[in-house]
């Protein structure tokens, strides 16, 4: 019986830690550019997928040659969602982004799931104002 009660206490403690971690982690990982932050947001069920927009006027922060010999560029972009909330995201591209364009980015916290170039008209006007492009 003693072992069972200890096991229940350990399981309950782990459950509490899991819930507390899931609630606190989104605030800890926001605007962090590490692989850890991306992975934590990716598996956290409390972090929702959202669409954000960015301007492509930033230069890459890093360039390297990928495993297949291809060019890889790492970008850190300031993004905005439809409500005007800002978030800085880091992601890789296999080519240099052309300046003065717009990206529509699907993200789960710091984890960029996908991104695509969109026309200016596809970017909500409030977001364009935040990006200081109108």
C-alpha beads as a LAMMPS data file, in Angstrom:
LAMMPS data file: protein, C-alpha beads

134 atoms
133 bonds

1 atom types
1 bond types

-500.0 500.0 xlo xhi
-500.0 500.0 ylo yhi
-500.0 500.0 zlo zhi

Masses

1 110.0

Atoms # bond

1 1 1 0.000 0.000 0.000
2 1 1 2.875 2.369 0.781
3 1 1 4.342 1.868 -2.689
4 1 1 0.979 2.530 -4.339
5 1 1 0.475 5.786 -2.424
6 1 1 4.012 6.920 -3.332
7 1 1 3.359 6.057 -6.975
8 1 1 0.110 8.042 -6.939
9 1 1 1.916 11.007 -5.353
10 1 1 4.659 10.885 -8.005
11 1 1 2.140 10.664 -10.860
12 1 1 0.075 13.518 -9.384
13 1 1 3.220 15.625 -8.974
14 1 1 4.250 14.997 -12.572
15 1 1 0.748 15.894 -13.767
16 1 1 0.844 19.175 -11.835
17 1 1 4.291 19.970 -13.252
18 1 1 3.029 19.199 -16.767
19 1 1 0.023 21.496 -16.431
20 1 1 2.060 24.308 -14.860
21 1 1 4.707 23.932 -17.564
22 1 1 2.120 24.024 -20.351
23 1 1 0.625 27.221 -18.931
24 1 1 3.921 29.020 -18.229
25 1 1 5.987 27.941 -21.268
26 1 1 4.249 30.112 -23.913
27 1 1 5.271 33.229 -21.986
28 1 1 8.801 31.931 -21.542
29 1 1 9.293 30.968 -25.198
30 1 1 7.766 34.055 -26.846
31 1 1 10.305 35.882 -29.036
32 1 1 13.021 33.346 -28.207
33 1 1 14.973 32.094 -31.210
34 1 1 16.229 28.739 -29.973
35 1 1 15.432 25.260 -31.225
36 1 1 14.260 24.501 -27.692
37 1 1 11.627 27.277 -27.762
38 1 1 10.344 26.080 -31.138
39 1 1 10.157 22.454 -29.975
40 1 1 8.448 23.382 -26.689
41 1 1 5.769 25.416 -28.477
42 1 1 5.292 22.687 -31.065
43 1 1 4.351 20.036 -28.469
44 1 1 2.480 22.320 -26.050
45 1 1 -1.283 21.762 -26.500
46 1 1 -2.064 25.210 -25.063
47 1 1 -0.149 27.019 -27.827
48 1 1 -2.526 27.633 -30.718
49 1 1 -1.701 27.862 -34.403
50 1 1 -2.070 31.384 -35.786
51 1 1 -1.385 33.351 -38.940
52 1 1 1.007 36.288 -38.805
53 1 1 2.376 38.610 -41.462
54 1 1 5.821 40.085 -42.066
55 1 1 7.647 42.375 -44.433
56 1 1 10.708 40.921 -46.162
57 1 1 12.896 43.982 -45.640
58 1 1 15.240 42.263 -43.156
59 1 1 18.581 40.829 -44.196
60 1 1 19.383 37.221 -43.266
61 1 1 21.065 36.835 -39.877
62 1 1 22.954 33.772 -41.047
63 1 1 23.884 31.965 -44.255
64 1 1 25.132 28.382 -44.433
65 1 1 25.350 25.456 -46.816
66 1 1 22.800 22.735 -46.039
67 1 1 23.421 18.994 -45.943
68 1 1 22.523 18.630 -49.628
69 1 1 24.859 21.436 -50.678
70 1 1 22.067 24.008 -50.989
71 1 1 22.173 27.577 -49.693
72 1 1 20.216 28.153 -46.470
73 1 1 19.376 31.593 -45.094
74 1 1 18.166 32.230 -41.542
75 1 1 15.843 35.199 -41.012
76 1 1 14.502 36.897 -37.885
77 1 1 11.397 38.874 -38.769
78 1 1 9.053 41.048 -36.747
79 1 1 5.553 39.717 -37.414
80 1 1 2.030 40.842 -36.530
81 1 1 -1.215 38.917 -36.224
82 1 1 -4.667 40.258 -37.168
83 1 1 -5.065 41.822 -33.705
84 1 1 -1.785 43.732 -34.035
85 1 1 0.185 41.626 -31.542
86 1 1 3.872 41.502 -32.418
87 1 1 6.151 38.477 -32.308
88 1 1 9.684 37.984 -33.606
89 1 1 10.134 34.703 -35.461
90 1 1 13.179 32.872 -36.771
91 1 1 12.966 30.616 -39.810
92 1 1 15.044 29.192 -42.653
93 1 1 14.673 29.804 -46.381
94 1 1 16.505 28.164 -49.262
95 1 1 16.842 31.484 -51.068
96 1 1 17.254 35.159 -50.208
97 1 1 13.938 36.894 -49.684
98 1 1 13.222 39.725 -52.103
99 1 1 12.823 43.078 -50.306
100 1 1 9.513 44.962 -50.135
101 1 1 7.381 41.811 -50.259
102 1 1 5.035 40.273 -47.711
103 1 1 4.922 36.867 -46.077
104 1 1 1.945 35.074 -44.595
105 1 1 3.333 32.777 -41.902
106 1 1 1.545 29.956 -40.108
107 1 1 3.081 29.541 -36.686
108 1 1 2.510 27.586 -33.493
109 1 1 4.232 29.815 -30.971
110 1 1 7.843 30.176 -32.086
111 1 1 7.603 27.210 -34.457
112 1 1 7.094 28.330 -38.066
113 1 1 4.992 25.629 -39.716
114 1 1 4.940 27.206 -43.179
115 1 1 5.200 30.517 -44.969
116 1 1 4.308 31.922 -48.351
117 1 1 4.703 35.155 -50.270
118 1 1 1.434 37.071 -50.561
119 1 1 0.342 40.186 -52.398
120 1 1 0.027 43.424 -50.484
121 1 1 -3.775 43.300 -50.788
122 1 1 -3.826 39.976 -48.893
123 1 1 -2.245 41.593 -45.817
124 1 1 -4.867 43.094 -43.467
125 1 1 -4.683 46.904 -43.463
126 1 1 -4.025 47.084 -39.703
127 1 1 -1.087 44.747 -40.132
128 1 1 0.260 46.856 -43.016
129 1 1 0.138 49.885 -40.702
130 1 1 2.146 47.993 -38.069
131 1 1 4.660 46.999 -40.717
132 1 1 4.841 50.718 -41.642
133 1 1 4.022 49.982 -45.259
134 1 1 0.889 51.490 -46.800

Bonds

1 1 1 2
2 1 2 3
3 1 3 4
4 1 4 5
5 1 5 6
6 1 6 7
7 1 7 8
8 1 8 9
9 1 9 10
10 1 10 11
11 1 11 12
12 1 12 13
13 1 13 14
14 1 14 15
15 1 15 16
16 1 16 17
17 1 17 18
18 1 18 19
19 1 19 20
20 1 20 21
21 1 21 22
22 1 22 23
23 1 23 24
24 1 24 25
25 1 25 26
26 1 26 27
27 1 27 28
28 1 28 29
29 1 29 30
30 1 30 31
31 1 31 32
32 1 32 33
33 1 33 34
34 1 34 35
35 1 35 36
36 1 36 37
37 1 37 38
38 1 38 39
39 1 39 40
40 1 40 41
41 1 41 42
42 1 42 43
43 1 43 44
44 1 44 45
45 1 45 46
46 1 46 47
47 1 47 48
48 1 48 49
49 1 49 50
50 1 50 51
51 1 51 52
52 1 52 53
53 1 53 54
54 1 54 55
55 1 55 56
56 1 56 57
57 1 57 58
58 1 58 59
59 1 59 60
60 1 60 61
61 1 61 62
62 1 62 63
63 1 63 64
64 1 64 65
65 1 65 66
66 1 66 67
67 1 67 68
68 1 68 69
69 1 69 70
70 1 70 71
71 1 71 72
72 1 72 73
73 1 73 74
74 1 74 75
75 1 75 76
76 1 76 77
77 1 77 78
78 1 78 79
79 1 79 80
80 1 80 81
81 1 81 82
82 1 82 83
83 1 83 84
84 1 84 85
85 1 85 86
86 1 86 87
87 1 87 88
88 1 88 89
89 1 89 90
90 1 90 91
91 1 91 92
92 1 92 93
93 1 93 94
94 1 94 95
95 1 95 96
96 1 96 97
97 1 97 98
98 1 98 99
99 1 99 100
100 1 100 101
101 1 101 102
102 1 102 103
103 1 103 104
104 1 104 105
105 1 105 106
106 1 106 107
107 1 107 108
108 1 108 109
109 1 109 110
110 1 110 111
111 1 111 112
112 1 112 113
113 1 113 114
114 1 114 115
115 1 115 116
116 1 116 117
117 1 117 118
118 1 118 119
119 1 119 120
120 1 120 121
121 1 121 122
122 1 122 123
123 1 123 124
124 1 124 125
125 1 125 126
126 1 126 127
127 1 127 128
128 1 128 129
129 1 129 130
130 1 130 131
131 1 131 132
132 1 132 133
133 1 133 134
